[in-house]
Amino acid sequence: MLRFSILVEHWDLYMQGFGHTIKASVLALIGSLALGTIIAIFRIAPIRPLNWVGTAYVEFIRNIPLVLIVFVFFMGLPAVGIRFDSFTAGTLGLMVYTAAFIAEAIRSGIQAVPKGQMEAARSSGLTYLQAMRYVILPQAVKIVIPPLGNQFINLVKNSSVLGVIAGLDLMYYGDLISSKTFVTFDVYIFVALFYLVLTIPLSLGVGYLERRLLKAR
Amino acid sequence: MIYFHQVNKYYGDFHVLKDINLTINQGEVVVIIGPSGSGKSTLVRCINRLETISSGELIVDGVKVNDKGVNINELRRNIGMVFQHFNLYPHMTVLQNITLAPRKVLGMSEKEANEIAMYYLEKVGIPDKANAYPSALSGGQQQRVAIARGLAMKPKIMLFDEPTSALDPETIGEVLDVMKQLAKEGMTMVVVTHEMGFAREVADRIVFMDQGRILEEAPPEEFFAAPKEERARVFLSRILNH
């Protein structure tokens, strides 16, 4: 039987961790969405050097472990005089990492919009960026929502990487409670439940959006 | 208005346009015909630089289209284009489709752009569809919206790339009627089409292309009565007697 007393007695600690996990997720989500969109546009813009930068970013970042990227922010950058606290370092690492996946999702969404749309927009005199903004991106958004939703769910779960550098998140407080009480199983079950509280509504929300956008077509 | 001089274009090794020389004057309606793969569409798409040329000279409205310093957006606002597959923006209403470029390129107010859009929607005969989405329209209606969208920029030239090829036979007529009206009003038009009736009735000149070359250029009466080139004769007999 699960010992709920653990949850009750350490409610404050769980809440601390839960709060930080939400904060890290939201910040990394906003950041990676912005950065990922820019990288995606770099990859498909009709300017070669930008294509290279975009491709290099995606291939480099998505092919190394998340933990390593977080270590770079936490322990690598101080070597060149840039210092972050553990929460900031973890959130930045998470953002930079997720941006690579989001960039790929957005790129494939943009490329799924028929070529004639860009041609029609450009031949009416719109600039490349205007055509992107008013014609291509609004259509790409609908295509991109399902894969993007998956990335957001991954992001929430991946935020547990903060625990590795004492980033004050759920995982970190789980470790803390476990080492105080010498209980492992129950402690981490509650940690898992807190993650589910975040990811299941997210998952349902994405499904709902998907169905609504499908109808709007 | 449009001047091709010794224009060549390659896709890799494939020679799409061969030594094209063609002059189109203001107010002229030129219809380009020929078998598929003859380079008709490519030729038209070069005029607003949807395709770039490999060599030669192409001057449109006094601008060397492929010069480095050319502001292509400035040139394009004076050239309307209508595509085979309409290419309306599916996430916008008819009105929004038409007003996008006038607002964002010409900087018109929403009110002004809407008035112009309604004027051209009247002209193409479907003002009642202003607030519909493209998916709710028939092919012929969609193509008429596409024409209105092009006209709303008050272009000097209109390009038509097989505007009726994707339409039901029933709705082809309504699109051709709009194009005829436009021709009557003196619009400079370059039209790629297989509609020989339209070509005969409306064109000032027929350009016949095959395998990337212009083989014959003649007024329609002359061309349809007695094409000089054997290839054109064969093409016409196939397309007219089936």
Interface residues (C-beta under 8 A of the other chain):
Chain A: P114 G116 Q117 E119 A120 A121 R122 S123 S124 G125 L126 T127 Q130 Y134 V135 P138 Q139 K142 R217
Chain B: N48 L50 N73 E74 R76 R77 I79 G80 M81 F83 H85 N87 L88 Y89 P90 H91 L100 A101 K104 V105 S135 A146 R149 G150 M153
